[in-house]
Amino acid sequence: MDIFDVLTMIGGLSLFLFGMNVMGQSLKRIAGNSLKTILSKLSDNKLVGFLTGLFVTAAVQSSSATTVMIIGFVNSGLMTLGQSLNLIMGANVGTTITAWILSLSGISGGNMFLQMLKPSSFTPILALIGVIFLMTGKTTKKRDTGMILLGFSTLMFGLDTMSSAVSAVKDLPQFHNLILTLENPALGILVGAVLTAIIQSSSASVGVLQSLSLTGLVTYQAAIPIIMGMNIGACAPTLLSAMGTNTNAKRAAGYHLAFNVIGTVFWVLVFIIVQKIAAPVFLTYATNPFTIAICHTTFKLLCVALMAPINGVVERFICRIIVQKEVEKKVELDELLLRTPALALEQCHSLMVEMAGASRDSIKEALTTLNTYSETVAESVQKKEDLTDHFEDIIGTYLVKLSSLKIAEEESMAAAEYLKMITDLERIADHSVAIVKSAKEMKDKGITFSEDALKEMLVISKAVSDISDLSYQAFVNNNLEAAFKVEPLEQVVDRLRDEIRTRHIMRLQKGGCSIEAGFVLTDMLTSMERVSDHCSNIAGCVIDAGRNNLNLHETLNEYKHHSEKFASEYLQYIKKYSVEDIGIN
């Protein structure tokens, strides 16, 4: 073996790790919406949680990625600690699917069918298909599919390159001595743990071991402890991701560590006892990629069998060790979920629902001050405005970070829609504060509206209150029917504003209203009309999202000028919110 064999081995390992990373990232992007659906239907059922963790990990090809995702869910409140435990167990088993795929590299034989199963036979075809998808795909999904195929082909090519380089060392005495040394269980566990902690992927570590097994020198006695050690090393990414998270997220990471450490310690003790007492002959046999996959899966299932009955005990133990010392501030947006854009957007949506509720309530409360100013209401409106400011800041920053990542086209459009909507939600709360300030000005200066002017203001305030309800329903429930009702009502609010201004001027000419009251009335009308504009923008975004485009003005213009439904709704709203029966005195 010379320096070139070492360089070839390093190059093969690099391609293997790069291919696994590319494939995993692309799989997560494609599976994003499915993951969101799975999460929304997650229950406390142990079997459902276990199977969910298993299949999600099989989909993204990384237990580390799944477990980090789970820590993010717990940290953001999307998942309880109890639910996370079953998912973590499933993730530990799901990661073994990679070893089974990689075991194909060990297939040998002259049969045509067997030859076609070898990666060296079919990966060139997958690579070609992947390149075609990547270069010609017009949608993000097709391009990501191409990246998955290319990633898989790259990791298989890297594995094959590693195997070729490793074969050059099989006759070296030093390599024989190294393998004999690794037959010491303690040393084997240490090597497996350190290797996995460095690579940050147990699947990749098992792939390296499978590559070494092709030399025919890696015995079961050496391979089994190494596989057990990989179980512990796989905790490194989880523990790192838990830094800076809340107590429950730390507990979930602690459980993952306890699951792997307890399972490894127990079964390695069993392994040593069996080795010393029975000394099975098969332990001296050489392994291959297929048998390593069997050992990997068997060990994971044994860990689940050990831990499942004592899950509750371990959970209570972890909760006693990791204690919540004080009331923690609620984690509103967790950056761990940026690794899974679909779930990051779901988290944003949940917070925006809270923001929308605060925004809607602020305008409804502000409109009650038209009759009587209340300091209590004023304080409540101001608090809601401060809250929407805070939400706009953190959600906007989070969405900008998300948009800077490589995300699917659908997710990019959703992020853009959300960025537009948070501005409108925040501005509604601003105008609510402006209405309250105008009401306070009237109280401080002793200004009052005439009886007719007050009636008119109550009419438009009812329209504004209703339009805020419609836009809220449209966004929170993705209700297109409610969204399409907003624009005709917004046009009626515009009409009411102009009518009430005209009637005020007529009252002013007759001496039925003061100039000071007119200034306040105009300010309030402007705020209410702008609230309706922002409600229209929100509804327009909901409609755009339903049509998968971002052209708000084109959508609304088409609806206003070419829709009989719009004309019908508009006429109904004119009748409902009319000031014609109110006098001008």
C-alpha positions in Angstrom: 0.0 0.0 0.0 1.4 3.4 -0.9 0.4 7.1 -0.6 -1.8 6.8 -3.7 -3.9 4.1 -2.1 -4.4 6.3 1.0 -5.4 9.2 -1.2 -7.8 7.0 -3.1 -9.4 5.8 0.2 -9.7 9.4 1.4 -11.3 10.5 -1.9 -13.7 7.5 -1.8 -14.7 8.4 1.8 -15.2 12.0 0.8 -17.5 11.1 -2.1 -19.4 8.7 0.0 -20.1 11.3 2.7 -20.9 14.0 0.1 -23.3 11.7 -1.7 -25.0 10.8 1.5 -25.4 14.5 2.5 -26.8 15.5 -0.9 -29.2 12.6 -1.0 -30.4 13.3 2.6 -30.9 17.0 2.0 -32.9 16.4 -1.2 -35.0 13.7 0.4 -35.9 16.1 3.3 -37.0 18.7 0.8 -39.2 16.3 -1.2 -40.6 14.7 2.0 -41.2 18.1 3.6 -45.0 18.3 3.1 -45.4 14.6 4.0 -43.4 15.2 7.2 -45.8 18.1 8.1 -48.8 15.8 7.5 -47.3 13.0 9.5 -46.6 15.4 12.4 -50.1 16.9 12.4 -51.6 13.4 12.8 -49.1 12.2 15.4 -50.7 10.6 18.4 -49.5 9.2 21.8 -49.9 5.7 20.5 -46.5 4.0 21.1 -46.7 1.8 18.0 -47.7 4.7 15.8 -44.9 6.8 17.2 -42.3 4.0 16.7 -43.4 3.3 13.1 -43.4 7.1 12.3 -39.8 7.4 13.5 -38.8 4.3 11.5 -40.4 5.4 8.2 -39.3 9.1 8.5 -35.7 8.0 9.1 -35.9 5.5 6.3 -37.1 8.4 4.1 -34.4 10.9 5.0 -31.7 8.2 5.4 -30.3 9.6 8.7 -31.3 8.9 12.3 -29.2 11.9 13.3 -31.3 14.2 11.0 -34.5 12.7 12.4 -33.5 13.0 16.0 -32.3 16.6 15.6 -35.7 17.3 13.9 -37.5 15.7 16.9 -35.5 17.9 19.3 -36.6 20.9 17.3 -40.3 19.8 17.5 -40.1 19.4 21.3 -38.3 22.7 21.7 -40.9 24.6 19.7 -43.8 22.9 21.4 -45.0 21.0 18.3 -44.5 17.7 20.1 -44.6 16.5 23.7 -41.7 14.8 25.4 -43.7 11.5 25.6 -44.4 11.5 21.9 -40.7 12.1 21.1 -39.5 9.0 23.0 -41.4 6.5 20.7 -40.2 8.4 17.6 -36.5 8.2 18.8 -36.8 4.5 19.2 -38.2 4.2 15.7 -35.5 6.4 14.3 -32.8 4.1 15.7 -34.3 1.2 13.8 -35.1 3.2 10.7 -31.4 4.1 10.2 -30.5 0.4 9.4 -32.2 0.7 6.0 -29.1 2.4 4.7 -26.9 -0.6 5.6 -29.2 -2.9 3.7 -28.9 -0.7 0.6 -25.1 -0.5 0.9 -24.9 -4.3 1.4 -25.7 -4.6 -2.3 -22.1 -3.8 -2.9 -21.1 -7.2 -1.6 -23.2 -9.1 -4.2 -21.1 -11.6 -6.2 -21.8 -14.2 -8.8 -21.9 -14.6 -12.6 -25.7 -14.7 -12.8 -27.0 -11.7 -15.0 -29.7 -10.9 -12.4 -27.2 -10.8 -9.5 -24.8 -8.7 -11.6 -27.6 -6.1 -12.3 -28.2 -5.8 -8.5 -24.6 -4.6 -8.0 -24.3 -0.8 -7.5 -21.6 -0.7 -10.1 -24.1 -2.0 -12.7 -27.1 0.2 -12.0 -25.7 3.4 -10.5 -24.4 4.7 -13.9 -28.0 4.5 -15.1 -29.3 6.3 -12.0 -26.6 8.9 -12.4 -27.7 9.5 -16.1 -31.3 9.8 -15.1 -30.4 12.1 -12.3 -28.4 14.4 -14.6 -31.3 14.6 -17.0 -33.8 15.4 -14.2 -31.4 18.0 -12.8 -30.7 19.8 -16.1 -34.2 19.6 -17.7 -36.5 19.6 -14.7 -38.7 22.7 -14.6 -39.9 22.1 -11.1 -38.0 21.9 -7.8 -39.4 18.4 -7.1 -37.9 17.0 -10.4 -34.6 18.7 -9.7 -34.5 17.4 -6.2 -35.3 13.9 -7.5 -32.3 14.3 -9.8 -30.2 15.3 -6.8 -31.3 12.2 -4.9 -30.3 9.9 -7.8 -27.0 11.7 -8.2 -26.4 11.7 -4.5 -27.0 7.9 -4.3 -24.8 7.3 -7.3 -22.0 9.4 -5.8 -22.1 7.6 -2.4 -22.1 4.2 -4.1 -19.2 5.2 -6.3 -17.4 6.5 -3.2 -18.1 3.2 -1.4 -16.8 1.2 -4.4 -13.7 3.5 -4.5 -13.1 3.0 -0.8 -13.4 -0.8 -1.2 -10.9 -0.9 -4.0 -8.4 1.1 -2.0 -9.0 -1.0 1.2 -8.3 -4.2 -0.8 -4.7 -3.1 -1.2 -4.1 -3.3 2.6 -5.6 -6.7 3.3 -2.3 -8.5 2.9 -0.4 -6.1 5.2 0.6 -7.6 8.6 -0.2 -4.2 10.2 -3.8 -4.4 9.0 -4.2 -7.9 10.4 -2.8 -6.7 13.7 -5.3 -3.8 13.7 -8.2 -6.1 13.2 -7.1 -8.3 15.9 -6.8 -5.4 18.3 -10.4 -4.3 17.4 -11.6 -7.7 18.6 -11.2 -6.3 22.1 -14.9 -5.2 22.9 -13.9 -2.0 24.8 -11.6 -0.8 22.0 -14.1 -1.8 19.3 -16.8 0.3 21.1 -14.5 3.2 21.5 -13.4 3.2 17.8 -17.1 2.9 16.6 -18.2 5.8 18.9 -15.3 8.1 17.9 -15.7 7.4 14.2 -19.4 8.0 14.2 -19.1 11.2 16.4 -16.5 12.6 13.8 -18.5 11.6 10.7 -21.8 12.7 12.4 -23.7 9.7 10.9 -24.0 6.1 12.0 -25.2 5.2 8.5 -22.0 6.5 7.1 -19.9 4.7 9.8 -21.6 1.4 9.0 -20.9 2.0 5.3 -17.2 2.4 6.1 -17.3 -0.8 8.1 -19.0 -2.6 5.3 -16.3 -1.4 2.9 -13.6 -2.8 5.3 -15.4 -6.1 5.5 -14.8 -6.7 1.8 -11.2 -7.5 2.7 -12.5 -10.7 4.3 -10.5 -9.9 7.5 -13.2 -8.2 9.7 -14.6 -10.9 12.0 -17.9 -10.8 13.9 -15.9 -10.5 17.1 -14.5 -7.2 15.8 -17.6 -5.9 13.9 -20.2 -6.4 16.6 -18.5 -4.1 19.3 -17.8 -1.5 16.6 -21.5 -1.5 15.6 -22.4 -1.1 19.3 -20.0 1.8 19.7 -21.5 3.5 16.6 -24.8 3.5 18.6 -23.2 5.8 21.2 -21.4 8.0 18.7 -24.7 8.7 16.9 -25.7 10.8 19.9 -23.2 13.5 19.2 -25.3 15.5 16.7 -28.4 15.2 19.0 -26.5 16.5 22.0 -25.1 19.4 20.0 -28.5 20.3 18.7 -29.9 20.4 22.3 -27.6 23.1 23.4 -29.6 26.3 24.1 -33.0 24.5 23.9 -35.6 24.3 26.6 -35.9 21.7 29.3 -38.1 19.2 27.4 -35.8 19.4 24.4 -32.8 18.6 26.6 -34.7 15.7 28.1 -35.5 14.3 24.7 -31.8 14.5 23.8 -31.0 12.9 27.2 -33.4 10.1 26.5 -31.7 9.5 23.1 -28.3 9.3 24.9 -29.7 7.0 27.6 -31.4 4.7 25.0 -28.2 4.2 23.2 -25.8 4.0 26.2 -28.1 1.6 28.2 -28.7 -0.6 25.2 -25.0 -0.7 24.3 -23.8 -1.4 27.8 -26.4 -4.1 28.5 -25.9 -6.0 25.2 -22.1 -5.7 25.2 -22.1 -7.3 28.7 -24.2 -10.1 27.2 -21.9 -10.3 24.3 -18.8 -10.6 26.6 -20.5 -13.2 28.8 -21.5 -15.3 25.8 -18.0 -14.9 24.3 -16.3 -16.0 27.5 -18.6 -18.9 28.4 -19.7 -20.4 25.1 -17.0 -19.0 22.7 -19.2 -19.4 19.6 -17.1 -20.4 16.6 -19.1 -18.1 14.3 -17.5 -15.0 16.0 -14.2 -15.9 14.3 -15.8 -16.0 10.9 -15.3 -13.1 8.4 -18.2 -10.7 7.9 -19.4 -9.1 4.7 -21.6 -6.1 3.9 -24.8 -8.3 4.1 -24.0 -9.8 7.4 -23.0 -6.5 8.9 -26.4 -5.1 7.8 -28.0 -8.1 9.7 -25.9 -7.4 12.8 -26.8 -3.7 12.7 -30.5 -4.3 12.4 -30.5 -7.1 15.0 -28.7 -4.9 17.5 -31.1 -2.0 17.1 -34.1 -4.3 17.5 -32.6 -5.8 20.7 -32.1 -2.3 22.1 -35.8 -1.5 21.4 -36.8 -4.8 23.0 -34.8 -3.9 26.1 -35.9 -0.3 26.4 -39.6 -0.4 25.4 -40.8 -2.0 28.7 -38.8 0.5 30.8 -39.5 3.6 28.8 -41.5 5.2 31.5 -38.8 4.5 34.1 -36.1 6.0 31.9 -38.3 9.1 31.2 -38.8 9.7 34.9 -35.1 9.3 35.5 -34.2 11.8 32.8 -36.8 14.3 34.2 -35.2 14.0 37.6 -31.7 14.6 36.3 -32.7 17.4 33.9 -34.8 19.7 36.1 -36.6 22.8 35.1 -35.3 25.3 37.6 -37.4 28.3 36.7 -40.3 29.3 34.4 -38.9 29.2 30.9 -39.7 31.7 28.2 -41.7 30.1 25.5 -39.6 29.3 22.4 -41.5 30.9 19.6 -39.4 30.0 16.5 -36.8 27.2 16.6 -33.9 27.5 14.2 -33.4 23.8 14.4 -36.5 23.4 12.2 -34.8 25.4 9.4 -33.3 22.1 8.4 -36.8 21.0 7.5 -38.4 23.9 5.6 -41.9 22.5 5.5 -42.0 22.2 9.3 -40.3 25.6 9.7 -43.1 27.2 7.7 -45.7 25.3 9.8 -44.1 26.7 12.9 -44.3 30.2 11.3 -48.0 29.7 10.4 -48.8 28.7 14.0 -47.2 31.8 15.3 -48.9 33.9 12.6 -52.3 32.5 13.7 -51.6 34.0 17.1 -50.4 37.2 15.5 -53.6 37.4 13.4 -55.7 36.9 16.5 -54.0 39.7 18.3 -54.3 41.9 15.2 -58.0 41.2 14.8 -58.8 41.7 18.5 -56.9 45.0 18.6 -59.1 46.6 15.8 -62.3 45.2 17.4 -61.4 46.6 20.8 -60.3 49.9 19.3 -63.7 50.3 17.5 -65.5 50.1 20.8 -63.9 53.5 21.9 -66.0 55.3 19.3 -68.8 55.4 21.9 -66.8 55.7 25.1 -63.0 56.0 25.6 -61.6 53.4 28.0 -58.1 53.5 29.5 -58.4 49.7 30.0 -59.2 49.2 26.3 -56.4 51.6 25.3 -53.8 49.6 27.3 -55.1 46.3 25.9 -54.8 47.6 22.3 -51.3 48.9 23.0 -50.2 45.5 24.3 -51.6 43.8 21.2 -49.8 46.2 19.0 -46.5 45.6 20.9 -47.1 41.9 20.5 -47.6 42.1 16.7 -44.5 44.2 16.5 -42.6 41.5 18.2 -44.1 38.8 16.0 -43.3 40.8 12.8 -39.7 41.1 13.9 -39.0 37.4 14.8 -41.1 35.9 12.0 -39.7 38.2 9.4 -36.1 37.5 10.5 -36.8 33.7 10.6 -38.4 33.8 7.1 -35.5 35.7 5.6 -33.1 33.0 7.0 -35.3 30.3 5.6 -35.5 31.9 2.2 -31.7 32.1 2.0 -31.6 28.3 2.2 -32.1 26.0 -0.7 -35.8 25.3 -0.4 -38.5 24.0 -2.7 -40.4 26.5 -5.0 -43.7 25.9 -3.2 -42.0 26.6 0.2 -40.3 29.7 -1.2 -43.7 31.1 -2.4 -45.2 30.4 1.0 -42.4 32.2 2.7 -42.9 35.2 0.4 -46.6 35.2 1.1 -46.0 35.1 4.9 -43.5 38.0 4.7 -46.2 40.1 3.0 -48.9 39.1 5.4 -47.0 39.8 8.7 -46.6 43.4 7.5 -50.3 43.8 7.0 -51.1 42.2 10.3 -48.8 44.5 12.1 -50.2 47.6 10.3 -53.7 46.7 11.4 -52.6 46.8 15.0 -50.9 50.2 14.3 -54.1 51.7 13.0 -56.0 50.3 16.0 -53.7 52.3 18.2 -54.3 55.4 16.0 -58.1 55.0 16.4 -57.7 54.8 20.2 -55.5 57.8 20.3 -58.1 59.8 18.3 -60.8 58.7 20.8 -58.5 59.8 23.7 -58.0 63.2 22.0 -61.8 63.6 21.8 -62.1 62.8 25.5 -59.2 65.1 26.6 -60.5 68.0 24.4 -64.2 67.5 25.2 -65.0 66.9 21.5 -68.2 64.9 20.6 -69.7 63.7 17.4 -73.2 64.7 16.5 -75.8 62.0 16.9 -75.9 61.4 13.1 -72.2 61.4 12.7 -71.9 58.8 15.5 -74.4 56.6 13.8 -72.5 56.8 10.5 -69.2 55.9 12.3 -70.9 52.9 13.9 -72.0 51.7 10.5 -68.5 51.8 9.0 -67.0 50.4 12.2 -69.3 47.4 11.8 -68.1 46.9 8.3 -64.4 47.1 9.4 -65.1 44.7 12.2 -66.7 42.2 9.8 -63.9 42.5 7.2 -61.3 41.8 9.9 -63.2 38.7 10.8 -63.4 37.6 7.2 -59.7 38.1 6.6 -58.9 36.2 9.8 -61.0 33.3 8.8 -59.5 33.3 5.3 -55.9 33.1 6.7 -56.3 30.9 9.7 -58.6 28.3 8.0 -57.3 28.8 4.4 -60.9 29.7 3.6 -61.1 30.8 0.0 -64.8 31.5 0.2 -64.1 34.0 3.1 -61.2 35.5 1.2 -63.3 36.2 -1.9 -65.8 38.1 0.3 -63.2 40.5 1.6 -62.6 42.5 -1.6 -66.2 43.6 -2.3 -66.5 44.6 1.4 -63.3 46.6 1.1 -64.8 48.5 -1.8 -67.8 49.3 0.3 -65.6 50.6 3.2 -63.9 52.9 0.7 -67.3 54.1 -0.5 -68.5 54.6 3.1 -65.4 56.7 3.9 -66.1 59.0 1.0 -69.8 59.3 1.9 -69.3 60.0 5.5 -66.7 62.7 4.7 -69.1 64.3 2.3 -71.9 64.2 4.9 -69.6 65.7 7.5 -68.9 68.7 5.2 -72.6 69.2 4.7 -73.2 69.1 8.4 -70.3 71.5 8.9 -71.9 74.0 6.4 -75.2 73.8 8.4 -73.4 74.3 11.7 -74.3 70.8 12.9 -70.6 69.7 13.5 -67.4 71.4 14.6 -64.1 71.6 12.7 -62.3 69.9 15.6 -64.6 66.9 15.4 -64.1 66.9 11.7 -60.3 66.5 12.1 -60.8 63.5 14.4 -63.5 62.0 12.2 -61.2 62.2 9.2 -58.3 60.6 11.1 -60.5 57.7 12.3 -62.0 57.2 8.8 -58.5 57.0 7.3 -57.4 54.5 9.9 -60.5 52.3 9.3 -60.1 52.5 5.5 -56.5 51.5 5.8 -57.4 48.5 8.0 -59.7 47.3 5.3 -56.9 47.7 2.7 -54.6 45.5 4.8 -57.4 42.9 5.2 -57.8 42.9 1.5 -54.1 42.3 1.1 -54.2 39.3 3.5 -57.2 37.8 1.7 -55.4 38.4 -1.6 -52.4 36.5 -0.4 -54.7 33.6 0.6 -56.2 33.6 -2.9 -52.7 33.8 -4.5 -51.5 30.8 -2.4 -54.5 28.8 -3.6 -53.6 29.7 -7.2 -49.9 29.2 -6.8 -48.9 32.7 -7.9 -47.7 36.0 -6.3 -49.5 38.5 -8.5 -51.9 40.0 -6.0 -53.0 43.0 -8.0 -53.7 40.9 -11.1 -55.8 38.5 -9.1 -57.9 41.2 -7.4 -58.4 43.2 -10.6 -59.5 40.1 -12.5 -62.0 39.3 -9.7 -63.3 42.8 -9.4 -63.9 43.4 -13.1 -64.8 40.0 -14.4 -66.7 38.3 -11.7 -70.5 38.3 -11.3 -70.0 37.0 -7.7 -68.0 40.1 -6.8 -70.8 42.4 -8.2 -73.4 40.5 -6.3 -71.5 40.5 -3.0 -70.8 44.3 -3.5 -74.5 45.1 -3.9 -75.4 43.1 -0.8 -72.8 44.9 1.3 -74.0 48.3 0.1 -77.5 47.5 1.3 -76.2 46.0 4.6 -73.8 48.9 5.5 -75.9 51.9 4.3 -75.9 55.4 5.8 -78.6 56.8 3.5 -81.3 56.6 6.2 -79.3 58.6 8.6 -80.0 62.4 8.6 -77.5 65.2 8.1 -78.0 67.3 11.3 
